[in-house]
Amino acid sequence: MVHITINGKVIKATEGEMLLSVIRRHGIEIPALCHHEAIEPTGNCRLCMVEITREEWDGWKKHVTSCLYPVEEGLIVSTHTPDVIEIRKTILDLQLANCPDSEVIQKMAEEYGIYKTSYEVVPEGDNCIMCYACTRICEVLGRSAISAVGRGHRKEIAPPFGAEPPDCIGCLACAQICPTDVIPWTDRDNTRTIWDRKFELISCKECGRQTIAREFADYLIEKRNIPREYFEICDNCKRSELARKMGEIVARAQEVAI
Amino acid sequence: MRIDSVDKLNHWREKCLKKRAAQKRKVLVCLGPGCLASGSDEILGELKKILSEKKIKGVSVESIKKTGCHGLCARGPLVVIEPEGIFYSRVKKSNVAEIVETTLEKGELVEKLLYKDPSDEQTIVDYKKIPFYARQQRISLRNVGQIDPDDIDDYIASGGYSALARALNGMKPQEVIDEISRSGLRGRGGGGFPTGRKWATCAGIDSDIRYVLCNGDEGDPGAFMDRCIMEGDPHSVLEGMIICAYAVGSREGYIYVREEYPLAVVNLQKAIDAAHERGLLGENIMGSGFTYDARISRGGGAFVCGESSALMKSVAGEIGEPRAKYIRSVVRGLHDKPTVLNNVETFATVPVIINKGGDWFASIGTETSTGTKAFSLAGKVCNTGLIEVPMGISLREIIYDIGGGIPEGREFKAVQTGGPSGGCLPADKLNLPVDFDTLTEAGSMMGSGGMIVMDNRTCMVDVARYFLNFLVSESCGKCVPCREGLYQLHGLCVKICEGKAVEESLALMERLSKVIQTASLCGLGQSGPNPFVSTVSYFRDEYLAHIRDEKCPAGICRDLITYTINDKCTGCLACIEVCPVDAITGEKKIKHVLDQEKCTQCGSCYAVCKFEAVDIE
């Protein structure tokens, strides 16, 4: 157990925990775009920056990304100093120039009083904030089908060589974790399309409804030891079946009771 | 022959020296990047051809030695004849026969190839007396330009691997670290972190594996110190690495070299192979029982891969992007193991410190920046080239005494130190001593040792724009302040160059710079705004002239200038010939006329005119 001070209040934290989790657990709001519980932090978005210092630093302080900074005994943290606010404002201002159409960014910027970017809007911006959440979740799944490609301002998230990603299983984890919702995908005519790759969707034996991509089912069968039959019926039908069985049991129980 | 003891090394050195002494004269041909580009390999070939056909007493093909960069690149190709140190500059293939006949056969000098001091037209024969060389003190560059990089025996003859022998036989690892700490050596890659402390930290961590890596990813525009060491004296880098590995207890490591330095890759690989063969690298080095092996890891040329954590990712085969270093790489580096990463020049300095002692090294330079530092002198300075000077020397001494001042009698305007992320210092900072702390205080930095001199025909806004453009394309793109921030900063800078900016832009740029400096993930981003920050603080008037008056005082920014031909025009036709858009018309001996409608402000006429007849406004 270590003791840290956040905005003047002494707080207990577990060794190895990152500052951001501790700060948020104590009800202090800090914005972050690239942080997600399911993936390792990388510090791309820089919004969660806080100011830290220590007694013995004699007034010296520095700014760190709280998502990556492990708690230390005696750490003194300030989450909303004028410098910290200035950093967040500038970053949101820059992001607004980069993705002017993103509602998430617009809303966050507005919370910091920015309604229009101070900078030139980036031509042909695609609303991607380069947070790597998609590549990281894909890595967690053991696929790494997509990655950050190129450098600098031209960097983009893409499959290898810009071709259909051979390791993609059409699970949609990337699209679902994306904070600005910019990864396009469609489900149409038994086919799922994402990253320009097409996946056959499994149809429910009972109702014909489409469930998940066949490659994703294969992946779950292999990695999670789920029986193949599990994917033959959709969740809805499974629930109906369960309800039907439950109904039977209840009816029988009532009969017995009578 | 395998060298498996210190005695054998000494014995072998004696043998190499004897072989050396058999040649009365040595003919050193510089094959450094500059000389090679101007055809010094042809000179070498010609020399070999002539000497293999001719019989001269005490001179043979064996006397020819190809070396790395000799230093005074501006005068290349260079041929130096030892032991006299006869310095022939701007040598052509056609001069070779004359050099052989006159100097090697008759013992006389080829006057026209000798160095003439521009200040007093005095001829200087011995290169060591040329001011460019006389003011230098070479430690890390001690062998560069002197030995054949491909010949391990030449390195051994010059005292090579004696420091390693000393460390392995008679020094405990801790004693090696103490010696380096005592020397006060600070990392030559730019950060200036005390080398001894870095080694001590690594050695102190409990781990079964430790790595020693060498950073040869020199990427600053205009910097070529590390390149010249890797190309011209690769064994000194290896020796430094092995000594470090012994000190910290490492068994393997990598030299990270960028693919754009093909000769460095080749020469380092040759050095590694030769050291293996001699028993100086690999298993049981010099029979001491100590084992260390180094391999080359080639980089794809991303500037950011010179940053330590990105470099380690690149070595590991991952995407070369920096990580937050709240846990330092000396604690958790390559493959999450404790790792010492030092740059080429640092490692090349280590053997000398071990041989001559930390106190000797610390007696050179200043109290907090000890020893010497290599710089590549480039830009608008007479003697462009590779130099090494004691720390604490003033910028003025480097630029005027060693560098020979500004060409064509123009005025000095600024000097850029520390590469793209360094800063530009104006004339009133010329007396500043060159050391880590003073340069940082002045708003620039030591960096890895690039030094670009600028004259009064340089526009400082344009300079900021150029370096920002470099950084925008070299930013890894991982974190927002660097990727988006530098992009916007560059965009605003371009607007100033085009005369489309408003005065408020400067304040916005300054605010943005501050955030980029504090909020970026790695050193590249944190120092990214420096080209703008340093120029706007020292040359604010020039920025304001662009914004308020829509004028570029230096006459560089195309959108803000017009060229006109004045009455000094003699009608020589030179500008008509070079104008790419046929905007100038006229006849011989009659003042030429420039059509503003057609002019694209390329500046060709201005550059070619010998009569100052082209004005810029």
Interface residues (C-beta under 8 A of the other chain):
Chain A: T42 G43 N44 C45 R46 M49 H63 V64 T65 L68 Y69 P70 D83 E86 I87 T90 I91 L94 Q95 A97 N98 S118 Y119 E120 V122 I129 M130 Y132 S147 A148 G150 R151 G152 H153 R154 K155
Chain B: A302 V304 I319 E321 R323 A324 Y326 V472 S473 E474 S475 C476 G477 K478 C479 V480 P481 R483 E484 G485 Y487 Q488 G491 L508 R511 L512 K514 V515 T518 A519 S520 L521
